[in-house]
Structures are given as C-alpha cells and as structure tokens.
Amino acid sequence: MNVEPLVPAEGWSVLHLFFRTGPSQRGRTIDVEELTSAVKAAEERGLQVVTFAVFGHKADIGVMALGPDLVAGRLLQSGLVASGLDLVGSYLS
C-alpha cells in the first residue's frame, strides 16, 4: 500500500499490540504468510518489530513496533488483524 508517512517532529512512537490466538478467534485460522508479510512490510517502512509471549489471561502474543512513522504502525496493526490474530488491546507511547 502506498501511503504517505506521518512522522512526529520529535522522537519515535512505540505501538504496543496484544493478540489472542485461542478460543476467542471463533474458529478462524491464522494465515502465517499474511502475518509474515505484514511484519516484513512494516520493517521495509522503517519499523523495528518485536514480538513476545504474554503470560496471563488477557493475551497470548504481544507485538511492539518502534519507529518514526505512525502510519506504518497502523498498517502493521491492520495486517496482523487481517492475518487472523484477534486484537484484544493496544496503546501508543
């Protein structure tokens, strides 16, 4: 997708995304190719993408996206949801 970047005057943003992969998905499967493509596209737009396991009952997987372009973070979020992950929480810092 060709979208103009949105870059703050100072600093980088850190997008924190939290997903479930289990029963809350209502029978959906995760498209690993689409998930990988979303991460690669974010990295090509200059984001550093960090994934981690979440312990507890609120989420299964966490994704942090660090970088100057806010639009790239939003596109990553959309791509991960489109891959079949169930977004259960997020915040921007």
MIDOSE-1310 file (N, C-alpha, C; in nm, 2 decimals, decimal comma, always signed):
residues 93
mnve	+0,08/-0,12/+0,00/+0,00/+0,00/+0,00/+0,09/+0,12/+0,00; +0,06/+0,22/-0,08/+0,14/+0,34/-0,09/+0,07/+0,45/-0,02; +0,11/+0,47/+0,11/+0,05/+0,58/+0,19/+0,17/+0,66/+0,24; +0,15/+0,80/+0,24/+0,25/+0,89/+0,29/+0,27/+0,87/+0,44
plvp	+0,40/+0,87/+0,48/+0,43/+0,86/+0,62/+0,38/+0,97/+0,71; +0,35/+0,95/+0,83/+0,32/+1,05/+0,93/+0,42/+1,05/+1,04; +0,51/+1,15/+1,04/+0,63/+1,14/+1,13/+0,62/+1,26/+1,23; +0,63/+1,23/+1,36/+0,62/+1,34/+1,46/+0,75/+1,42/+1,45
aegw	+0,74/+1,55/+1,50/+0,86/+1,64/+1,49/+0,97/+1,59/+1,58; +0,94/+1,52/+1,69/+1,04/+1,47/+1,78/+1,01/+1,33/+1,82; +1,12/+1,25/+1,82/+1,11/+1,11/+1,88/+1,04/+1,01/+1,79; +1,04/+0,89/+1,84/+0,98/+0,78/+1,78/+0,85/+0,74/+1,86
svlh	+0,76/+0,67/+1,79/+0,65/+0,61/+1,86/+0,68/+0,47/+1,89; +0,61/+0,41/+1,99/+0,61/+0,27/+2,02/+0,47/+0,22/+2,03; +0,43/+0,14/+1,93/+0,30/+0,09/+1,93/+0,30/-0,05/+2,00; +0,22/-0,07/+2,10/+0,21/-0,19/+2,17/+0,07/-0,26/+2,13
lffr	+0,08/-0,38/+2,08/-0,04/-0,45/+2,03/-0,04/-0,59/+2,11; -0,16/-0,63/+2,15/-0,18/-0,75/+2,22/-0,29/-0,84/+2,15; -0,26/-0,96/+2,13/-0,35/-1,05/+2,05/-0,37/-1,18/+2,12; -0,49/-1,24/+2,09/-0,52/-1,38/+2,13/-0,51/-1,46/+2,01
tgps	-0,48/-1,59/+2,03/-0,47/-1,68/+1,92/-0,56/-1,80/+1,95; -0,63/-1,81/+2,06/-0,70/-1,93/+2,10/-0,85/-1,92/+2,08; -0,93/-1,97/+2,17/-1,08/-1,98/+2,15/-1,15/-1,85/+2,11; -1,10/-1,74/+2,15/-1,17/-1,61/+2,12/-1,17/-1,59/+1,97
qrgr	-1,10/-1,66/+1,89/-1,09/-1,64/+1,75/-1,22/-1,69/+1,67; -1,30/-1,76/+1,74/-1,43/-1,81/+1,68/-1,40/-1,89/+1,56; -1,31/-1,99/+1,57/-1,28/-2,08/+1,45/-1,20/-2,03/+1,34; -1,15/-1,91/+1,35/-1,06/-1,86/+1,25/-0,92/-1,92/+1,26
tidv	-0,85/-1,93/+1,15/-0,71/-1,98/+1,15/-0,62/-1,86/+1,12; -0,50/-1,87/+1,16/-0,40/-1,77/+1,14/-0,33/-1,80/+1,00; -0,33/-1,70/+0,92/-0,26/-1,71/+0,79/-0,12/-1,66/+0,81; -0,03/-1,76/+0,83/+0,11/-1,73/+0,86/+0,18/-1,65/+0,75
eelt	+0,15/-1,67/+0,62/+0,21/-1,60/+0,51/+0,17/-1,45/+0,52; +0,04/-1,42/+0,55/-0,01/-1,29/+0,56/+0,05/-1,22/+0,68; +0,06/-1,29/+0,79/+0,13/-1,24/+0,91/+0,27/-1,20/+0,88; +0,35/-1,29/+0,82/+0,49/-1,26/+0,79/+0,50/-1,14/+0,69
savk	+0,41/-1,14/+0,60/+0,41/-1,03/+0,50/+0,38/-0,89/+0,57; +0,29/-0,89/+0,67/+0,26/-0,77/+0,74/+0,39/-0,72/+0,82; +0,46/-0,81/+0,88/+0,58/-0,77/+0,96/+0,69/-0,73/+0,86; +0,71/-0,80/+0,75/+0,81/-0,75/+0,65/+0,78/-0,62/+0,60
aaee	+0,65/-0,59/+0,57/+0,62/-0,46/+0,51/+0,64/-0,35/+0,61; +0,62/-0,38/+0,74/+0,64/-0,28/+0,84/+0,79/-0,25/+0,85; +0,87/-0,36/+0,85/+1,02/-0,34/+0,85/+1,07/-0,26/+0,73; +1,01/-0,28/+0,62/+1,05/-0,21/+0,50/+1,02/-0,06/+0,51
rglq	+0,92/-0,03/+0,59/+0,88/+0,11/+0,61/+0,96/+0,17/+0,73; +1,05/+0,10/+0,78/+1,14/+0,16/+0,88/+1,11/+0,12/+1,03; +1,01/+0,03/+1,05/+0,98/+0,00/+1,19/+1,07/-0,12/+1,23; +1,10/-0,12/+1,36/+1,15/-0,23/+1,43/+1,04/-0,31/+1,49
vvtf	+1,02/-0,43/+1,46/+0,91/-0,51/+1,51/+0,96/-0,61/+1,61; +0,91/-0,61/+1,73/+0,95/-0,70/+1,84/+0,83/-0,78/+1,88; +0,84/-0,91/+1,88/+0,73/-1,00/+1,93/+0,76/-1,07/+2,06; +0,66/-1,10/+2,14/+0,69/-1,16/+2,27/+0,56/-1,23/+2,32
avfg	+0,59/-1,34/+2,40/+0,48/-1,41/+2,46/+0,42/-1,33/+2,58; +0,29/-1,33/+2,60/+0,23/-1,27/+2,71/+0,18/-1,37/+2,81; +0,22/-1,36/+2,93/+0,18/-1,45/+3,03/+0,05/-1,40/+3,10; -0,04/-1,48/+3,13/-0,16/-1,44/+3,19/-0,28/-1,47/+3,10
hkad	-0,40/-1,41/+3,14/-0,52/-1,45/+3,07/-0,57/-1,34/+2,97; -0,50/-1,23/+2,96/-0,56/-1,12/+2,88/-0,51/-1,13/+2,73; -0,40/-1,19/+2,70/-0,35/-1,20/+2,56/-0,25/-1,32/+2,55; -0,22/-1,36/+2,43/-0,13/-1,47/+2,41/+0,01/-1,41/+2,35
igvm	-0,01/-1,32/+2,26/+0,11/-1,26/+2,19/+0,11/-1,11/+2,20; +0,23/-1,06/+2,21/+0,25/-0,91/+2,21/+0,34/-0,87/+2,10; +0,31/-0,76/+2,04/+0,39/-0,70/+1,93/+0,42/-0,56/+1,96; +0,55/-0,52/+1,96/+0,59/-0,38/+1,97/+0,64/-0,33/+1,84
algp	+0,60/-0,22/+1,79/+0,65/-0,16/+1,67/+0,71/-0,03/+1,70; +0,84/-0,01/+1,68/+0,92/+0,11/+1,72/+0,96/+0,18/+1,59; +0,93/+0,31/+1,58/+0,98/+0,38/+1,46/+0,92/+0,51/+1,45; +0,96/+0,59/+1,35/+0,92/+0,73/+1,34/+0,78/+0,74/+1,26
dlva	+0,74/+0,64/+1,19/+0,62/+0,65/+1,10/+0,50/+0,59/+1,17; +0,40/+0,68/+1,21/+0,28/+0,63/+1,27/+0,19/+0,55/+1,18; +0,19/+0,59/+1,05/+0,11/+0,52/+0,95/+0,16/+0,38/+0,93; +0,29/+0,36/+0,94/+0,35/+0,22/+0,92/+0,30/+0,13/+1,04
grll	+0,29/+0,19/+1,16/+0,24/+0,11/+1,27/+0,09/+0,07/+1,25; +0,01/+0,17/+1,20/-0,13/+0,14/+1,18/-0,15/+0,03/+1,07; -0,07/+0,04/+0,97/-0,07/-0,06/+0,86/-0,03/-0,20/+0,92; +0,07/-0,20/+1,00/+0,11/-0,33/+1,07/-0,01/-0,39/+1,15
qsgl	-0,07/-0,30/+1,23/-0,19/-0,35/+1,31/-0,30/-0,41/+1,22; -0,33/-0,34/+1,11/-0,43/-0,39/+1,02/-0,39/-0,52/+0,95; -0,26/-0,53/+0,92/-0,21/-0,66/+0,85/-0,22/-0,77/+0,95; -0,18/-0,75/+1,07/-0,19/-0,86/+1,17/-0,33/-0,91/+1,20
vasg	-0,42/-0,81/+1,21/-0,56/-0,85/+1,23/-0,61/-0,93/+1,11; -0,58/-0,88/+0,99/-0,62/-0,95/+0,86/-0,56/-1,09/+0,86; -0,45/-1,11/+0,92/-0,39/-1,25/+0,92/-0,47/-1,35/+1,01; -0,56/-1,30/+1,09/-0,64/-1,39/+1,17/-0,62/-1,37/+1,32
ldlv	-0,52/-1,29/+1,36/-0,50/-1,26/+1,50/-0,61/-1,18/+1,56; -0,65/-1,20/+1,68/-0,76/-1,13/+1,75/-0,70/-1,02/+1,84; -0,72/-0,90/+1,80/-0,66/-0,78/+1,87/-0,75/-0,76/+2,00; -0,68/-0,77/+2,11/-0,76/-0,75/+2,24/-0,71/-0,63/+2,32
gsyl	-0,61/-0,56/+2,27/-0,56/-0,44/+2,34/-0,45/-0,38/+2,27; -0,43/-0,24/+2,29/-0,33/-0,17/+2,23/-0,31/-0,04/+2,29; -0,19/+0,02/+2,28/-0,17/+0,16/+2,32/-0,04/+0,21/+2,25; -0,03/+0,34/+2,24/+0,08/+0,41/+2,18/+0,16/+0,49/+2,28
s	+0,29/+0,47/+2,28/+0,37/+0,55/+2,37/+0,49/+0,62/+2,30
